[in-house]
Amino acid sequence: MDDADLTHVSRMWADDRASRGLGMEATVVEVDHAVVRMTVTDAMVNGHDIAHGGFIFTLADSTFALACNSRGQLTVAAGADITFVTTAHRGDVLVADGRVRAAYGRSGITDVTVTRESDGALVAEFRGRSRSLPPR
């Protein structure tokens, strides 16, 4: 993770047992931008012998969370959509690159592109809508 004043988002990531349990690795975290890698394991493959879309969505969602929380406010998902473009397979390393596209008031839009590391193939496009919450 980037060493800028992102201790809040670093703490959030360290406490994220779901992402860690899936083997996700945050390789870039900076204001309005995050990159996360994940290898497709045997447990992530469905009955068609391809990566289950739910795991691809989770990778994109975790990347979305890092990017939209990078501004220092507690921010949660208000909704998200994903378009699957091509399949991923057991052993593929997927790379999710998320960028905040708009932040207005307490709302925001973050786009995440998921690619296959070996050949750069576009696997999915995700758009998340976020909402910042008042301080606790």
C-alpha positions in Angstrom: 0.0 0.0 0.0 1.0 3.6 -0.6 2.5 5.3 2.4 0.5 8.6 2.0 -1.8 9.4 5.0 -4.1 6.5 4.3 -3.9 4.9 7.8 -7.7 4.7 7.9 -8.1 2.7 4.7 -5.0 0.6 5.6 -6.7 -0.3 8.9 -10.0 -1.1 7.1 -8.1 -3.5 4.7 -6.2 -5.1 7.6 -9.6 -5.9 9.3 -11.2 -7.2 6.0 -11.3 -10.9 6.7 -13.4 -11.7 3.7 -10.9 -10.3 1.2 -7.9 -11.8 3.0 -9.7 -15.1 3.1 -10.0 -15.1 -0.7 -6.3 -14.3 -1.0 -6.6 -10.8 -2.2 -3.6 -8.6 -2.2 -3.8 -4.8 -2.4 -0.9 -3.6 -4.6 -1.8 0.1 -4.9 -3.8 2.2 -2.6 -3.8 6.0 -3.1 -6.5 8.7 -3.0 -9.3 7.8 -5.4 -7.4 4.7 -6.8 -6.7 1.1 -5.8 -5.4 -2.1 -7.5 -6.1 -5.5 -6.0 -4.9 -9.0 -7.3 -6.5 -12.3 -6.7 -5.8 -15.8 -8.0 -8.7 -18.0 -9.0 -8.6 -21.1 -6.8 -10.3 -24.5 -7.0 -12.9 -23.3 -4.5 -13.8 -20.4 -6.9 -14.7 -22.5 -9.9 -18.3 -23.3 -10.7 -20.0 -26.2 -12.5 -18.9 -24.9 -15.9 -15.3 -25.1 -14.8 -14.9 -21.3 -14.9 -14.6 -18.7 -12.2 -17.9 -18.1 -10.4 -19.1 -14.6 -11.1 -19.7 -13.9 -7.4 -15.9 -14.1 -6.7 -15.1 -11.7 -9.6 -17.8 -9.4 -8.2 -16.3 -9.6 -4.7 -12.8 -8.8 -6.1 -14.2 -5.7 -7.8 -16.3 -4.8 -4.7 -13.2 -5.0 -2.4 -11.3 -2.8 -4.8 -14.2 -0.3 -4.9 -14.2 -0.2 -1.1 -10.5 0.7 -1.0 -10.8 3.4 -3.6 -13.9 5.1 -2.3 -12.8 5.0 1.4 -9.4 6.5 0.5 -10.6 10.0 1.1 -10.9 9.3 4.8 -14.6 9.2 5.3 -16.5 6.0 6.2 -18.1 5.1 2.9 -20.3 2.2 2.0 -21.9 0.8 -1.1 -25.2 2.1 -2.2 -25.4 -0.2 -5.2 -23.3 -1.8 -7.9 -23.5 -3.3 -11.3 -21.1 -5.6 -13.2 -20.8 -6.7 -16.8 -18.9 -10.0 -17.4 -17.0 -9.8 -20.7 -15.0 -13.0 -20.7 -14.4 -16.0 -18.5 -11.6 -16.6 -16.0 -10.2 -20.0 -15.1 -8.6 -21.9 -12.2 -5.1 -20.5 -11.7 -5.8 -17.1 -13.5 -4.5 -14.1 -11.6 -7.2 -11.3 -11.8 -6.3 -7.7 -11.4 -8.9 -5.1 -10.4 -8.1 -1.5 -11.0 -10.6 0.9 -9.3 -10.9 4.7 -9.7 -13.3 7.1 -8.2 -14.9 8.9 -11.2 -17.1 11.3 -9.2 -17.6 12.4 -5.6 -20.4 14.8 -5.0 -21.9 15.6 -1.6 -22.0 12.3 0.3 -22.4 10.2 -3.0 -19.8 8.9 -5.4 -19.3 6.7 -8.5 -16.3 4.3 -8.7 -15.4 2.2 -11.8 -13.4 -1.0 -11.5 -11.9 -2.8 -14.4 -11.0 -6.5 -13.9 -8.4 -8.0 -16.2 -6.5 -11.3 -16.5 -2.9 -10.6 -15.6 -1.4 -13.1 -18.1 -2.8 -11.5 -21.3 -4.6 -8.3 -20.2 -7.9 -9.7 -21.3 -10.9 -7.7 -20.0 -12.9 -10.0 -17.7 -15.4 -7.6 -16.2 -16.4 -3.9 -15.7 -18.0 -2.9 -12.4 -19.6 0.4 -11.4 -20.2 1.1 -7.8 -22.3 3.8 -6.2 -21.2 4.9 -2.8 -22.5 6.9 0.1 -20.4 8.5 2.8 -21.8 8.2 6.3 -21.6 10.8 9.1 -18.7 10.3 11.6 -19.5 7.8 14.3 
